[in-house]
Amino acid sequence: MISIVILGTGNVAQNLAESFHGIPEIDLVGIIGRTDASLQTLEDKHRVSTDWTNLPQADVYIIAVKDDAIGEVSNKLNVNGLVVHTSGSVALDVLSNHTKRGVFYPLQTFTAGKILDFKSIPLCLEANDDENKQLLGTLAEKISANVHFIDSEKRKILHLAAVFVNNFTNYMYTIGSEICGEHQLNFSMLYPLIEETAAKIESMSPQEAQTGPAKRNDLKTLHAHLRLLQNEKHKTIYTLLSNAIKAANEHEEKL
């Protein structure tokens, strides 16, 4: 039995709590939040508290808070168990005040109110010694079949790549939705295209999957699109990305 305390109440904390819930080999002995209000969605299923000074005894303490608060929370803790954080971009050393320390980073996007199945989510682990690696690995394998040991530097690179494929891509969806809305078109008509775009890179490289007027160097269509765009910010982004795609496909002439 592995006993756990989760420190934090945000999207990652809520998803971790749900993933651990009901697993016989895991005892979630407490979830610690800053306020009673932040714990309301968790208190029906879990033992919750706002007391950060008298934490329950546990094998693992998971700090699931914003990146810039990890150090502050770590410095508050006076515990003997393994202390880990869940960030993709923060190094293991932020927990250097603990002799047992590690990282338990789920490589996924988490949104308020949406609980995900962890079985296929990559869990990127790091620990300061072999004993703690073994403990984290055992814990991770209880909820995911996709477990990796990755050091802080490689995890930061992975997080950077994730920003491109997730955060930036989602912003492209936002622009597409705005363009549709401006012209009374239903954004849902683009859902099948979005799904196919994501699905096909599982069977071919992103470079092979690239299509569109910039890939073809179709200048007539590219300039027509620029004339249609009224928003100068959208024009700038369209031009920047089109030129990048053109360059990647050895088309030298820029828009």
Secondary structure, DSSP 8 states (H G I E B T S, - for coil): -EEEEEE--SHHHHHHHHHHTT-TTEEEEEEE-SSTGGGTTTTTTS-EE--SSS----SEEEE-S-GGGHHHHHHH---SSEEEE--SSS-GGGGTTSSSEEEEEE-S---TT----GGGS-EEEEESSHHHHHHHHHHHHTT-S-EEE--HHHHHHHHHHHIIIIIIHHHHHHHHHHHHHHTT--GGGGHHHHHHHHHHTTTS-HHHH--SHHHHT-HHHHHHHHHH---HHHHHHHHHHHHHHHHHTT-----
